[in-house]
Amino acid sequence: MSAKAERLHLRVDEQQKALLEAASQAAGDSVSTFVLKAATEAAADVLADRRAFLLNEDAWRVFDEALQGPAQDVAGLRELLTGPTVLDPPTDGAPR
């Protein structure tokens, strides 16, 4: 990794600063390291869906045909996406 020569300056309010300090302390990092790591991961996530991929003509045709075809059911996926999750409140009153 190359030496860091560039700077970013951020203005934060008191609550944001306190939150960043508490989170960085919990992660065992300095605030700068924590913020840089979180911002870098978020930037990579944003750009991940925008990366180009190259296909030859035959591969593109197969890919395009798959996109144009009808949607298919995936076994168990509908139940997974519509069923209760660990984040839903319990229905029987018992804690999860």
Stockholm file with secondary structure:
# STOCKHOLM 1.0

chainA/1-96         MSAKAERLHLRVDEQQKALLEAASQAAGDSVSTFVLKAATEAAADVLADRRAFLLNEDAWRVFDEALQGPAQDVAGLRELLTGPTVLDPPTDGAPR
#=GR chainA/1-96 SS CCCCCCCCCCCCCHHHHHHHHHHHHHHTSCHHHHHHHHHHHHHHHHHHTTCCCCCCHHHHHHHHHHHHSCCCCCTTHHHHHHSCCTTSCCSSSCCC
#=GC SS_cons        CCCCCCCCCCCCCHHHHHHHHHHHHHHTSCHHHHHHHHHHHHHHHHHHTTCCCCCCHHHHHHHHHHHHSCCCCCTTHHHHHHSCCTTSCCSSSCCC
//
